[in-house]
Amino acid sequence: AKKAAVAAPKPVAQKPVAQKPIDKFYEVRAGGWTVGGILHTTGVHKGAVQYRYKAPKSDDWLPGGTALPAKLESEIVAAKLKVKQTLRTRLEKTNGKAAKKPTKAAPKGKGLVKKTKGKK
């Protein structure tokens, strides 16, 4: 007696779950100035944060290379660090992995060795 071949059920592909878009902007006040960060979420600069500044009593954003008051430097550096950490954490939550992996250092050793031809 032959047994009838039972077809295995076809696997059902799960529908991809739409991810919430990442909030790419974050702002922190530092000594009257506002430090803003824009997170790059795709491409070769994924995970990079672009900074900009808003002067007190101004609505215009200044580019990241703007000269800032020296007396506020420590506050602004702390604000930039907070902006970077917050935005990178948002990116890691959506990707489920680190936003930017540290690059591997070149292996120590001889590297490329050029062989010289000696006389016999």
Residue frames relative to the residue before (quaternion, step in Angstrom):
aa qw qx qy qz dx dy dz
A 1.0000 0.0000 0.0000 0.0000 0.00 0.00 0.00
K 0.2966 -0.7554 0.5597 0.1680 3.54 -0.87 0.98
K 0.3485 -0.7075 0.5732 0.2223 3.51 -1.12 0.77
A 0.4496 -0.6752 0.5122 0.2822 3.53 -0.95 0.83
A 0.4458 -0.6830 0.5104 0.2725 3.54 -0.94 0.91
V 0.2490 -0.7645 0.5812 0.1257 3.51 -0.84 1.04
A 0.3582 -0.7366 0.5329 0.2125 3.54 -0.68 1.07
A 0.4292 -0.6860 0.5259 0.2619 3.54 -0.94 0.96
P 0.5274 -0.6302 0.4492 0.3507 3.58 -1.00 0.72
K 0.4896 -0.6617 0.4828 0.2991 3.54 -1.02 0.83
P 0.4621 -0.6692 0.4897 0.3145 3.58 -0.93 0.81
V 0.3301 -0.7402 0.5554 0.1860 3.53 -0.96 0.89
A 0.3606 -0.7309 0.5385 0.2140 3.55 -0.70 1.08
Q 0.3861 -0.7182 0.5299 0.2331 3.53 -0.90 0.96
K 0.4822 -0.6561 0.4951 0.3031 3.52 -1.04 0.76
P 0.4807 -0.6628 0.4726 0.3260 3.58 -0.89 0.82
V 0.3854 -0.7119 0.5423 0.2251 3.52 -1.00 0.89
A 0.4043 -0.7137 0.5154 0.2481 3.56 -0.75 1.01
Q 0.3217 -0.7481 0.5509 0.1826 3.53 -0.81 1.04
K 0.5153 -0.5981 0.5013 0.3542 3.51 -1.18 0.56
P 0.4881 -0.6394 0.4825 0.3465 3.58 -0.97 0.67
I 0.4840 -0.6657 0.4898 0.2878 3.53 -1.10 0.76
D 0.3875 -0.6634 0.5808 0.2691 3.55 -1.07 0.76
K 0.2174 -0.8427 0.4863 0.0783 3.58 -0.23 1.31
F 0.6991 0.4581 -0.2586 0.4844 3.59 1.24 -0.15
Y 0.0816 0.7739 -0.6253 0.0584 3.56 -1.10 0.74
E 0.1032 -0.8048 0.5842 0.0196 3.57 -0.98 0.88
V 0.0627 -0.7702 0.6345 0.0160 3.55 -1.15 0.77
R 0.3702 -0.7108 0.5521 0.2299 3.59 -1.02 0.81
A 0.0277 0.7851 -0.6168 0.0488 3.55 -1.04 0.87
G 0.8451 -0.1578 0.0700 0.5059 3.56 -0.38 1.25
G 0.7562 -0.3495 0.2039 0.5143 3.59 0.93 0.80
W 0.6588 0.4559 -0.2966 0.5197 3.59 1.17 -0.54
T 0.2795 -0.7174 0.6048 0.2038 3.55 -1.28 0.36
V 0.1870 -0.7558 0.6202 0.0956 3.54 -0.88 1.04
G 0.0809 -0.8086 0.5827 0.0098 3.54 -0.68 1.12
G 0.1405 -0.7860 0.5969 0.0781 3.54 -1.12 0.65
I 0.1489 -0.7504 0.6382 0.0857 3.52 -1.14 0.77
L 0.2749 -0.7869 0.5373 0.1289 3.57 -0.66 1.14
H 0.2957 -0.7090 0.6103 0.1934 3.56 -1.00 0.87
T 0.1717 -0.8432 0.5067 0.0530 3.58 -0.51 1.19
T 0.7819 0.2219 -0.1426 0.5648 3.60 1.21 -0.19
G 0.7285 0.4636 -0.3091 0.3985 3.52 -1.33 0.10
V 0.7629 -0.3850 0.2641 0.4471 3.54 -1.31 -0.19
H 0.7098 0.4217 -0.2613 0.5001 3.60 1.17 -0.42
K 0.2336 0.7997 -0.5190 0.1915 3.57 1.21 0.48
G 0.7819 0.2844 -0.2379 0.5012 3.55 -0.82 1.02
A 0.5619 0.5889 -0.3998 0.4215 3.60 1.22 -0.23
V 0.2481 -0.7552 0.5914 0.1359 3.53 -1.17 0.68
Q 0.2003 -0.7599 0.6104 0.0989 3.55 -0.88 1.00
Y 0.2413 -0.8049 0.5313 0.1075 3.57 -0.69 1.12
R 0.0069 0.7518 -0.6592 -0.0125 3.51 -1.34 0.49
Y 0.2643 -0.7833 0.5518 0.1102 3.55 -1.20 0.55
K 0.1676 -0.7480 0.6333 0.1064 3.51 -1.23 0.63
A 0.3826 -0.7361 0.5170 0.2111 3.56 -0.70 1.13
P 0.6239 -0.5275 0.4013 0.4140 3.58 -1.20 0.42
K 0.8446 0.1217 -0.1339 0.5039 3.57 -1.09 0.81
S 0.6075 0.5083 -0.3703 0.4852 3.58 1.07 0.75
D 0.2999 -0.7487 0.5622 0.1828 3.54 -1.17 0.60
D 0.5910 0.5899 -0.3564 0.4192 3.58 1.29 -0.08
W 0.3543 -0.7165 0.5629 0.2104 3.55 -1.00 0.91
L 0.2464 -0.7538 0.5963 0.1243 3.54 -1.01 0.93
P 0.5614 -0.6256 0.4077 0.3567 3.63 -1.02 0.65
G 0.6911 -0.5234 0.3309 0.3727 3.55 -1.26 0.43
G 0.6822 0.4928 -0.2918 0.4545 3.61 1.14 -0.48
T 0.3785 0.7495 -0.4681 0.2754 3.58 1.27 0.16
A 0.4524 -0.6585 0.5265 0.2908 3.58 -1.05 0.80
L 0.1615 -0.8006 0.5752 0.0457 3.55 -0.76 1.11
P 0.6317 -0.5330 0.3809 0.4143 3.61 -1.16 0.43
A 0.5111 -0.6818 0.4381 0.2863 3.57 -0.86 1.01
K 0.6439 0.5464 -0.3333 0.4192 3.60 1.03 -0.73
L 0.7038 0.4358 -0.2629 0.4956 3.61 1.20 -0.39
E 0.3570 0.7880 -0.4613 0.1970 3.58 1.27 -0.06
S 0.6872 0.4815 -0.3069 0.4492 3.63 0.81 -0.92
E 0.6456 0.5118 -0.3239 0.4651 3.60 1.03 -0.77
I 0.6741 0.4994 -0.2937 0.4582 3.57 0.97 -0.86
V 0.6201 0.5239 -0.3430 0.4727 3.60 1.05 -0.72
A 0.6519 0.5014 -0.3141 0.4743 3.60 0.97 -0.84
A 0.6489 0.5138 -0.3160 0.4639 3.60 1.00 -0.81
K 0.6364 0.5221 -0.3279 0.4636 3.60 0.99 -0.82
L 0.6385 0.5262 -0.3240 0.4589 3.59 0.99 -0.82
K 0.6598 0.5006 -0.3081 0.4681 3.58 0.96 -0.87
V 0.6278 0.5314 -0.3297 0.4635 3.59 1.01 -0.83
K 0.6731 0.5040 -0.2964 0.4528 3.58 0.86 -0.98
Q 0.6722 0.4985 -0.3062 0.4537 3.59 0.85 -0.94
T 0.6623 0.5157 -0.3109 0.4458 3.59 0.92 -0.89
L 0.6998 0.4669 -0.2802 0.4624 3.58 0.84 -0.97
R 0.6533 0.5015 -0.3264 0.4639 3.61 0.96 -0.77
T 0.6142 0.5401 -0.3458 0.4598 3.59 1.06 -0.71
R 0.6310 0.5256 -0.3310 0.4648 3.59 1.00 -0.79
L 0.6641 0.5002 -0.3056 0.4640 3.58 0.95 -0.87
E 0.6511 0.5173 -0.3146 0.4577 3.60 0.96 -0.86
K 0.6374 0.5362 -0.3367 0.4391 3.61 0.98 -0.76
T 0.7076 0.4470 -0.2757 0.4727 3.58 0.95 -0.76
N 0.7201 0.4275 -0.2522 0.4848 3.59 1.05 -0.67
G 0.3624 -0.7462 0.4857 0.2754 3.56 1.14 -0.53
K 0.7461 0.2549 -0.2066 0.5794 3.58 1.23 0.33
A 0.7057 -0.4644 0.3175 0.4308 3.54 -1.27 0.21
A 0.5165 -0.6633 0.4509 0.2998 3.54 -1.01 0.82
K 0.8020 0.0505 -0.0034 0.5952 3.54 0.86 -0.89
K 0.2430 -0.7749 0.5670 0.1376 3.56 -0.63 1.09
P 0.4896 -0.6451 0.4754 0.3438 3.58 -0.97 0.71
T 0.4791 -0.6709 0.4806 0.2990 3.54 -1.03 0.76
K 0.4891 -0.6524 0.4894 0.3092 3.54 -1.11 0.71
A 0.4433 -0.6687 0.5249 0.2842 3.53 -1.02 0.79
A 0.5836 -0.5723 0.4340 0.3789 3.55 -1.14 0.58
P 0.5048 -0.6573 0.4487 0.3344 3.61 -0.88 0.82
K 0.4434 -0.6861 0.5100 0.2695 3.52 -1.01 0.86
G 0.4550 0.6583 -0.5071 0.3200 3.51 -1.05 0.67
K 0.7608 -0.3917 0.2724 0.4400 3.50 -1.26 -0.32
G 0.2924 -0.7548 0.5367 0.2384 3.58 1.04 -0.62
L 0.7699 -0.2382 0.2153 0.5515 3.57 -0.84 -0.91
V 0.1004 -0.7820 0.6145 0.0302 3.53 -0.79 1.03
K 0.2636 -0.7615 0.5741 0.1450 3.52 -0.74 1.06
K 0.2939 -0.7605 0.5540 0.1681 3.55 -0.73 1.08
T 0.2326 -0.7651 0.5844 0.1378 3.52 -0.90 0.91
K 0.3829 -0.7068 0.5441 0.2405 3.52 -1.07 0.74
G 0.1765 -0.7964 0.5735 0.0758 3.53 -0.67 1.12
K 0.5529 -0.5885 0.4642 0.3641 3.56 -1.28 0.33
K 0.3228 -0.7480 0.5483 0.1889 3.56 -1.08 0.74
